[in-house]
Amino acid sequence: FFNSPNVLQGFQMHTRTLRLFPRPVVAFQATSFLASRPRRNGFTEKLSHTQAVEYYGEWALNPTNLAFQRIHN
C-alpha cells in the first residue's frame, strides 16, 4: 500500500540521513516529495507532514522484520 504510485512510492529520494548510529535519524523533505507526485490528494499531503513518514524512513534503514530484509536484499 505505501509503495503505491500516489502514496509513498519513491519517498527515499526525499529523505536525508542525519545519523546512522546508534539509531538512524532521517529528515523527510515533504515539499519536494509533494511536488514530485503525479496527482495531489489530501491523504498523501496529510501523511507526508506526519512524523510517521520519518519513522518509516528510519525503520527502512534498519528494519527489524526478517521478511522485509530478505525481500529487499
PyMOL commands that set and color helices and strands:
alter all, ss='L'
color gray80, all
select helices_A, chain A and resi 11-14+30-35+42-48+51-61+66-72
alter helices_A, ss='H'
color red, helices_A
select strands_A, chain A and resi 15-19+25-28
alter strands_A, ss='S'
color yellow, strands_A
deselect
rebuild
show_as cartoon
